[in-house]
């Protein structure tokens, strides 16, 4: 690392402070004696393979932003959105892979949103699944509704609801 003031490569660390996952260091150049600050953080080790073939580092903030956009004006708390993002990040980290597909991440988010808020699920799916026709959205809604019906049946709340007697 070179001094930003004179370009010399020798300096000393005069102060170090941890800030979450980042370390802040104050340094002093041994030639010009000017001070400067550097920040150290762990380089991302997990890459996301996108549909178009390019790769980018996994960004938990980008994941959370996508969930927030899907859940805007829905009864989903910030804590719940963060817990979904944390769950997804934890699951992909536990896989122990250096690279995961965006499809894998999207499916994990959809699985979580299906149980939390079905409108947020459809919003996320409409971007993630890249619907190009209304029929694709209808098909996804039908699939989601079928899932809800199965869960209701399993919980004993199937479609055979009791109706009040007429007489």
C-alpha positions in Angstrom: 0.0 0.0 0.0 1.3 3.4 -0.9 0.9 6.7 0.8 -1.9 8.7 -0.9 0.1 11.9 -0.3 3.7 11.0 -1.5 3.3 7.5 -3.0 5.9 6.0 -0.7 5.3 2.4 0.4 6.5 2.5 4.0 4.1 3.5 6.8 3.2 2.6 10.3 -0.1 1.9 12.0 -0.8 4.4 14.8 -4.4 3.4 15.7 -6.7 0.4 15.0 -10.4 0.2 15.7 -12.9 -2.6 15.0 -16.2 -1.5 13.5 -18.4 -4.6 13.1 -16.9 -6.6 10.3 -14.5 -3.8 9.3 -11.3 -2.7 10.8 -10.3 1.0 10.6 -6.6 1.8 10.7 -4.9 5.2 11.0 -1.5 5.1 9.3 1.4 7.5 9.1 3.8 7.6 6.2 7.4 7.2 7.3 8.6 9.6 4.6 6.2 12.6 4.5 4.7 11.9 8.0 1.2 12.5 6.6 -1.6 10.5 8.1 -4.3 8.5 6.2 -7.0 6.0 7.0 -7.5 2.5 5.6 -10.4 0.1 6.1 -10.1 -3.7 6.1 -12.9 -6.2 5.6 -13.1 -9.8 4.7 -13.3 -10.2 0.9 -16.4 -11.9 -0.3 -15.8 -15.6 -0.8 -19.3 -16.5 -2.1 -20.0 -15.7 -5.8 -23.5 -15.7 -7.3 -23.8 -17.0 -10.9 -26.4 -15.0 -12.8 -28.7 -16.2 -15.6 -26.7 -14.3 -18.2 -23.5 -16.1 -17.2 -21.7 -13.3 -15.2 -20.7 -13.7 -11.6 -20.8 -11.2 -8.8 -20.1 -11.4 -5.0 -23.0 -12.3 -2.8 -24.5 -9.1 -1.3 -26.8 -9.6 1.6 -28.0 -6.0 1.3 -29.1 -6.6 -2.2 -31.0 -9.7 -1.1 -32.7 -7.7 1.6 -33.5 -4.9 -0.8 -35.3 -7.3 -3.1 -37.4 -8.7 -0.3 -38.3 -5.2 0.9 -39.4 -4.2 -2.6 -41.6 -7.3 -2.8 -43.1 -6.6 0.6 -43.7 -2.9 0.3 -47.1 -1.9 1.8 -47.6 -5.4 3.0 -48.0 -6.6 6.6 -44.5 -7.9 6.8 -42.3 -6.4 9.5 -38.7 -5.3 8.9 -37.6 -7.9 11.4 -39.3 -10.7 9.4 -37.7 -9.4 6.2 -34.3 -9.4 7.8 -35.0 -12.9 9.2 -35.8 -14.2 5.7 -32.6 -12.6 4.3 -30.6 -14.1 7.2 -32.1 -17.5 6.7 -31.3 -17.5 3.0 -27.8 -16.3 3.6 -27.2 -18.9 6.3 -28.6 -21.7 4.1 -26.3 -20.8 1.2 -23.3 -20.4 3.5 -23.9 -23.8 5.1 -23.8 -25.4 1.6 -20.1 -24.7 1.7 -19.8 -23.8 -2.0 -17.7 -21.1 -3.4 -20.5 -20.3 -5.9 -24.3 -20.5 -5.9 -26.8 -19.7 -8.6 -29.2 -16.8 -8.4 -31.9 -19.3 -9.1 -31.0 -21.2 -5.9 -31.2 -17.9 -3.9 -34.5 -16.9 -5.5 -36.1 -20.3 -4.7 -35.1 -20.0 -1.1 -36.6 -16.5 -0.9 -39.8 -17.7 -2.6 -40.1 -20.6 -0.2 -40.0 -18.2 2.7 -42.3 -15.6 1.2 -44.9 -18.2 0.4 -45.4 -18.8 4.1 -45.2 -15.2 5.1 -47.2 -13.2 2.5 -48.6 -14.5 -0.8 -48.8 -11.0 -2.4 -45.1 -10.4 -1.6 -44.4 -13.9 -3.0 -46.1 -13.0 -6.3 -44.3 -9.6 -6.5 -40.9 -11.3 -5.9 -41.8 -14.1 -8.3 -42.8 -11.6 -11.0 -39.3 -10.2 -11.1 -37.3 -13.3 -10.2 -39.2 -15.6 -12.5 -39.2 -13.0 -15.2 -42.9 -13.4 -16.2 -43.5 -12.2 -19.8 -47.2 -13.1 -20.0 -50.2 -12.7 -17.7 -50.8 -16.5 -18.1 -47.5 -17.2 -16.4 -48.6 -15.1 -13.4 -51.9 -16.9 -13.3 -50.2 -20.2 -13.4 -47.9 -19.2 -10.5 -50.9 -17.9 -8.5 -52.7 -21.2 -9.1 -49.6 -23.1 -8.0 -49.4 -21.0 -4.8 -53.1 -21.4 -4.1 -52.7 -25.2 -4.5 -49.9 -25.1 -2.0 -52.1 -23.1 0.4 -55.0 -25.6 0.0 -52.6 -28.5 0.8 -51.3 -26.8 3.9 -54.9 -26.0 5.0 -55.9 -29.7 4.5 -52.9 -30.8 6.5 -53.9 -28.4 9.3 -57.5 -29.7 9.2 -59.0 -26.6 7.6 -59.7 -27.9 4.1 -62.3 -26.6 1.7 -65.1 -28.6 3.4 -65.9 -25.8 5.8 -68.9 -26.1 8.1 -71.8 -24.1 6.9 -74.5 -22.9 9.2 -77.7 -24.9 9.0 -80.7 -23.2 7.3 -83.2 -24.2 9.7 
